[in-house]
Amino acid sequence: MEKDFDKWNGAKKKTNAEPTRFYTVREIWWCRLGVNIGSEQDGNGQAFLRPVVIVRAFGPETCVVIPLTTSERKHPLRIPVGTIQEKNASALLSQVRVIDTRRLVEKVGFLDNGIFVQLRKAVRNLF
């Protein structure tokens, strides 16, 4: 599959001009993850979006997120997080990353507190 890095570069320039976003830990957002190298998780569609859950705050400009997927493939690093916008979703622990909050596009909602506690424990067990 050919990746369109040039198209993403244009979207990235526009994203860089955006203001920072106000966010809270446990929130689920549509996020511009873009086009990435190899097996790194990409965003989808014209806006290169993917839902993410915010797991740690690092101030007003950066946070740690975990991308979500609707794929039903089972793997120890895929943690089910319930229904997000009417689709069953899992957190991709292998894709945890720090992002600039200008990548955040639209808030979807909050992850259930019980599921969030399990997710944070799973992240801690990675390290």
N, C-alpha and C positions, 0 to 999 in steps of 0.2 A: 504494500500500500504506500503510495506516494504521499508525503506530508507537505502541506502548503505553508512553508515557513515564511514566505514573503507576505502572504495575506495576514498571517498572525503578526508579523512585524508592524504592519499598518495599524492593526487593532491595539497592539501593545503601546504604540506611540500615543494613541488616543487615551488609553487607560492611564498612562503616566501623567496626563494632564488633569485627571479627575481629582477631586478633593478626597481626603481621607474619610473613612466611614466610622460612625459610632457603632460599636458592636458589644456584645456580651458573651462570655463563655456559655456554652451549651446551645447557642443559636445555630440554626441551619441557614445557609445562604447559597444563592447561586453565585458562583465565582468564576472569573475569567482565568482558567488555568492555562489556556493557550495550546500551542503545539510544542511538544517536548521531544526529547531525544529517546530513541529506542523504546524501552518498555515503561518509561515514566508515564504517569497518567495524563492524558490530554483532556482538554475541554471538547465539547461537541458543538456542531452547528455553526452558523455564521458568526456568532459572538464568542465561540470557544468556551462555552459554559459547562460547568459540572457542579452539582450540589456538594457542599462541604459542611462539616460540623466544626465549630471553633472549640478547641480543647484547652487552649492556654493563651492568655493575654500577655503581650510584651510592650504595652503602652498604646498610644493612640494610632501609631503607624504600622505596627506589625503584630501578627498573631500566629499561633500554630493551628493548622487545620488538618483534618483527615478527609480526603475525598470519599464520596459515597458512590455506590454502584447499585443498579437494579439486577445485575447478573446473579443468577441463582447458583453459580458455581461454588462448590464447597471448598474451603481452604482454611487452615488454622489462623491465617492472618486476615480473614474476612469475618467481621463480627456483625451479626444481624442487629439492626437498630430499629426495626419496626416499619410501619408504613409512613412514607414521606410523599406527600402530594399523590395519594391513592396508589402508590407503588411500594412493594416490599423492597427495602434497601439494606445494604450492608456497608460497614465502614471498611475501607482498604488500609489496614494498619501498615502495610508495606510502603504506602505512599504518603505517610505523614510528612508535612513540610511547613516551613515558615513562609508566610506571604506578607506582602504589603497590603494594607487594608483598601487601597485603591482598586484592587482586583475584585473586591466584593461588590456585587451588582444589586441584588434584591434579597431581602430577608424572607425566608420561607416560614420559619417558626422556631420552636424550641424542641430540643431532644428531651424525651422523658428523663427525669432525674435519676431513676433507678437504672435505666439503660446507660446513662452518661457515667454513673459511678462504675459500672462494669467495664465500660470502654476505657476509662482512665486507668483502671487496674490493668487491663490488657496492655495499654501503652507502656506503663511502668515495667511490666514483665518483659518487654522487648529489650530493655537495657539493664 
